[in-house]
């Protein structure tokens, strides 16, 4: 910019960009004492200052591009990376979304105050325009951080949900060559897919010849889940294991019949015990029941 160009002639976004670059150190120092940074960077204040500097530099790039209202501006990429991690740390510490939002908003006041002091000699109208431009920029910053934080929170929920599905679908080794998956609760398509993957992995790891799907604890299934179960049986067969389905409730049996699914090639048993007895018999392992008389002979 030519040296003779006055502050009044400069566009507010250019003035804000120049201000942010010139006062980056001072802004970062003030932010280091704001709760959002202070409660996360508890070991080193210098680390908080450096984090603040990277955010200020990114905001300066956004302002210089005249995209203060655009949450998709390239400069906000650094903001998403830095402040989203910071906001996520606050959330893990127990801070609510509203509290995190307020803490992000608290970054605005120190910057605006510093801008007003920096432009004390400029006309009031120019100061007002620059303050408005900076306020808009900080408002977009708040929006970007909250959107990213919510997205990160949803991703965490999805990961935890998948982990819960895996935990709720244990594979038990009942005997050499025999594994079982006791299912309890509602089955949906997502959990049915986890059942298939978990069971097939167990068949390979345990070198199982028989895989038992016990659905005694499943109250009902829909048509899509019933088809998933049938696909699981077929997949286990392809892996070299015979799949036995046990514990089919009357309601589930009616659903399967109503859908016209062919169970002619599927071995079914009334209970898990019956299914285990069948698998043991097929392996040539006999079961001998002890009697009180026999037990008393030593």
C-alpha positions, 0 to 999 in steps of 0.5 A, a space after each residue: 500500500 502506498 505510504 500516503 494512503 491514510 487509514 480512512 482510505 483503507 478498507 476495513 478488512 485490510 485494516 483488520 488484517 494488518 492489525 492482526 498481523 502487527 498485534 499478533 503477539 499482544 493478542 496471543 498474550 491476552 488469549 493465553 489468560 482466557 479460560 479456553 486456552 488457560 484451562 487446556 494449556 495448564 503446563 506451559 503458558 508459552 504453549 498457549 501463546 504459540 497456539 494463539 499466534 497460529 490462530 491470529 495469523 489464520 484470522 489475518 489471512 481470512 480478513 485479508 481475503 475479505 472472507 470474514 463471513 465465509 466459514 469455508 475460507 481457507 484460513 479457517 483450516 488452521 482454526 479448525 485444527 487448533 481450536 477444535 482440539 482445544 474445544 474438544 479438550 474442554 468438552 472431555 473435561 466436562 464443559 458443556 457445548 454452551 460453555 465452550 461456545 461462550 469461551 470461544 466468544 470470550 476471545 473477541 473482547 480482548 481483540 476488539 479492545 486492542 483494535 479500538 486502542 490501536 485506532 485511537 487516532 482514526 476517525 470514529 466512523 472508521 473505528 466503528 467499521 473496523 470493529 464491526 468487521 473484526 466482530 463479524 470475523 470473530 463471530 464466524 470463528 465461533 461458528 467454525 469452532 462449534 461446527 467442528 466441535 459438534 462434528 468431532 463429538 458426533 464422530 466420537 459417538 459413532 466410534 463409541 457406538 461401534 465399540 459398544 456393538 462389538 462389546 455386546 457381540 461376544 464370541 465364546 469358545 465352547 469347545 475345541 472347534 465350536 464357537 458361539 455368539 449369544 445375542 441379547 437385545 434388539 437386532 438392527 442392520 448395523 449390529 447384524 453386520 457386526 455379528 457377521 464380521 465378528 463370527 467370521 473372524 472367530 471362525 478363522 482364529 479358532 479354526 472352528 468347525 461349528 458356529 452357533 448363533 443363539 438368539 434366545 435373548 432377541 425378542 424379534 427381528 425385522 425382514 432385513 435382519 432376518 436376511 442378515 442372519 441367513 447371510 451370516 449362516 451362508 458366509 460361515 459355511 463358505 468359511 468351512 464352518 457349519 452354522 447352527 441357529 438356536 433359540 428361535 422364538 415363536 415370533 421370529 419363526 413366524 417372521 421367517 416363515 412369512 418372509 418365505 426364507 428357506 431354512 431347509 439347509 440350516 440346522 436349528 435347535 431349541 436351545 444353546 445346550 441342544 446346539 452344543 450337544 449337536 455340534 459335539 455329537 457331529 465331532 464324535 464327542 460323547 456326553 456322559 451324564 453322571 448319576 448320584 450312584 455313580 458319583 458315590 463310587 470312588 
